[in-house]
Amino acid sequence: MTEEIPYLQSVSIGIWVRAGSRFETPDQNGICHFIEHMLFKGTPRRTAYAIAKEIDSVGGVLNAFTSKELTAFYCRVMAENLEMAVDLLADIFVNSSFPEDEIEREKQVICQEIHQIEDSPEDLVQEVLEMEFWQDDPLGKPILGSIPNILRLDRETIGSFKASAYGPEETVVCAAGKVNHWHFSDLMARFMGDLAPGARNHFSSVPRIGNSAHVVKRDIEQEHLCVASPGPSAVEDRRHAGYILNAILGGGMSSRLFQEIREKNGLAYSVYSFLSSLSDTGMFGIYAGFDSARTEELLAILKRQMERLPSTMTPEEIETAKNQIKGNLILAMESTEARMNRLAKSEYYSGRFVGLDETIAALERVTASDLSALAEEVVAPDHLTVVALGPVDEQRNLFESFLS
């Protein structure tokens, strides 16, 4: 898939795979993220240093990420370096050799990455939230995996998983920028045409979503709180109402949570809401980091804002949120990387290209009653999962009044 923007001088290229932590068994948890790292560690034609030097020598960017359902390898270069970039990206994707010494070194790197999350309360509380929210489903497992799992990985296991899960059946290649579709297709056929068949990746079922309050005691200065409820998936029409609801509640500086909790009451430096949508399910959540001495005050405001949300959204507030989202979408289209991401996600979640005009039209169709109906669902007490991390009394149910 390509999107040609002839007046630009750069092109972003991505190889996307429908593989991520959701497709891992418990003993495999973390392997997709490990493979993402290892693809940069050498092929028969290039060492790890040669890969880094080649992209640096043209001022390009080469990177990757792993999520719960997708893994992406991408680069951005000047259009004149397109062939080099396709050769490099295809080589690491198809021909990575997984050197034993690099595997052992990367185990230590990823263990440090796991420790880094454990040292970041905001990241850690959200990881615990996912574990409690998704319960025993693979969605609740950390993308990075656990240290025991990482240390057990060996070359045979890594190679076998990669050969099975990273085949053409689950792979989308896309580019956006100064690129001709047919030229790009010819390059991909030359450098990736012999990609060996793999297997279709499947997850077992729609996960069971929890409803609980959970406390994690940590000797730190602040308390970190997350509240979550089921949200719309990435393919539901309701997702557009979810975007607007998120913007109204906690998606920006003018949002209700930011204004009430930070600006008017000075209770938190960081407070926001978020919507994480997957192929068949989603999570609507809230995060705040605050002084534990003011927990009750913050919870009271948060509860009040959630209770008021379904019935108090004004036409002006809804219009502002729609304009905020449209502005963000249009500004993102000035980035070739954002356009490339949009191509891939459209294909994975919709099976076709979803243009900007179509998305904006869907946002405009959302009514106040649509928003109220979704808000009633996401603030319902019997749908909530609450996690607090920090100097919290483990014997005290901080959330009894909040969940009642």
Protein Blocks (a to p, Z undefined) as FASTA:
>chain_A
ZZddfkbmbdcddddddddfklpcfklgojlmmmmmmmmnopfkbcfklmmmmmmmnopa
cdddddfkbccddddddfklmmmmmmmmmmmmmmogoiaklmmmmmmmmmmmmmmmmmmm
klmmmmmmmmmmnmmafklpcfklpfklmmmpcfklmmmmmmmmmcfklcccddedjddf
klmmmmmmmmmmmgccddddddfbdcdddddddddddddfbdcdddddddddfkbfklmm
mmmmmmmmmncfkbmklmmmmmmnopafbdcddddddfkbccddddddddfklmmmmmmm
mmmmmmmmmmmccfklmmmmmmmmmmmmmmmmmpmklmmmmmmmmmmmnopacdfklmmm
mmmmpcfklmmmmmmmmmgmklcccddedjddfkbcfklmmmZZ
